[in-house]
Amino acid sequence: MTLQRALISVSNKQGAVEFARALHHMEVEILSTGGTARLLRDAGIPVIEVSNFTGFPEIMDGRVKTLHPKIHGGLLGRRDLRSHTDAMAMHGIAPIDLIVVNLYPFRETIAHPDCTLEEAIENIDIGGPAMVRSGAKNYRHVAVVTDPADYKAVLSEMKKHKGNLLDATRFRLAVKAFSHTAEYDGAIANYLSGVEAGEQFDGYPDRLHLTFTKQQSLRYGENPHQSAAFYREPRLGEGVLAQYRQLQGKDLSYNNIADSDAAWDCVRHLEECACVIVKHANPCGVALGGTPEEAYRKAFSTDPTSAFGGIIAFNRPVDEATAEALLHQFVEVLIAPGFTPASLAALGRKSNIRVLQIPLGQGHNGWDMKRVGGGLLVQTPDVLPLDATQLRTVTEAQPSAQQMADLRLAFHVAHYVKSNAIVFCGNGQTLGIGAGQMSRVDSTRIAQRKASDAGLSLVGSVAASDAFFPFRDGLDVIAEAGITAVIQPGGSLKDNEVVAAANEHGIAMMITGIRHFRH
């Protein structure tokens, strides 16, 4: 069935003129409303106003314009049922074969911190979702386009099939349309359920509606007996993992994605050229360098054993020298904001390495979420930067400039290590990392052993703790290793004893006031 009549009413007008012009050239009659009609008419495209089509004017400041039997009858009427076609003929209802609608910018409106409840209410679309749902329900006879990204493909298929669209395409567009309205209604419900009339939204709705789009099915989950899939948020923060483009290698697994997120998030927030190696969600080596290759070699030296089969991330483009160095170890996933042609040629010699390219950016999730039995924990992400003006030296000894640089690196890495976390650093690289122990003393001893196993000296290095030292024993163990400076949040009831211990050992201690638990 050739598409003969389209209704175009869009809030996002990107590409609308070009799309409508192409429809006009295919002899599709175009109906439109308000600002969209003016836009198309100004572009020289013949348009019939919906009010002229229905014989009923737009009223109530445009709140009522498409809520009319001639619109919804034209969308919902089944062309294959005699009772429907007779009713359409009796009431002068012309079929509408294509509906092109996207909705009032509700999300964008409530994103403004000074948005009022009244402004939010006025940006709730009524007619748009109603038309989208009507057309999508009748997808066998009506095509529904809610995303400007689909314009090109729709036009291409219409040209190929003499002005028609395949049933499979109509169904795909209908599914996307229902997802579009579900996401829209979810955003409205989230907002309204989190406010009392006249009050500001506190960010946490009473009823939480989430919408994600499946990126891919995975071979299995965390373990082979678990099934899994990867979903993306509809609106991604700049530079987040889900923006990856895979350049080579096997399909990503569940654990690949989880570990890659830890590696990428750690490296992209470092300003200097850096390399991060992650194994089982914990950094096992992090270093700064003048080049990606230097940063990699320093990071690898922290824990060569754990680096085997790890995830490696850079915050600078990978060059040929770095790629050649990487080929000497087993790498599961390699991540960077770019790759030179020579580096890709070198990596191609090990085609199983999963190579991901992700644009750098400081975006982040709106919320962090963790499932628990029968529930969901929701929090804002841990993205509070380390403010130099809030750092306090609480000991007699003062850190040197080099120690300060290493302390900042160590505390940054501790942020990404499972708690309890202890990180030793020196000369721009990690020297030992202790992760995930019930006792901070045990984490400290693990970090010491890791450094010893790698043949790295801790004498003169610095240490970071993700949370305060509850007692002085952790500080005493650090002192035994030859550490000369420590950074920690502070806030323990025993802070005075811990500071006294640092003074006894001649250790400089910085207090951040920021805790970075990671469970």
Secondary structure, 3 states (H helix, E strand, C coil): CCCCEEEEEECCCCCHHHHHHHHHHCCCEEEECHHHHHHHHHCCCCCEEHHHHHCCCCECCCCECCCCHHHHHHHHCCCCCHHHHHHHHHCCCCCCCEEEEECCCHHHHHCCCCCCHHHHHHCCCCHHHHHHHHHHHCCCCCEEECCHHHHHHHHHHHHHCCCCCCHHHHHHHHHHHHHHHHHHHHHHHHHHCCCCCCCCCCCCCCCCCCCCEEEEEECCCCCCCCCEEEEECCCCCCCCHHHCEEEECCCCCHHHHHHHHHHHHHHHCCCCCEEEEEECCEEEEEEECCCHHHHHHHHHHHCHHHHCCEEEEECCCECHHHHHHHCCCCEEEEEECCECHHHHHHHCCCCCCEEEECCCCCCCCCCEEEEECCEEEEECCCCCCCCHHHCEECCCCCCCHHHHHHHHHHHHHHCCCCCCCEEEEECCEEEEEECCCCCHHHHHHHHHHHHHHCCCCCCCCEEEECCCCCCCHHHHHHHHCCCCEEEECCCCCCHHHHHHHHHHHCCEEEECCCCCCCC
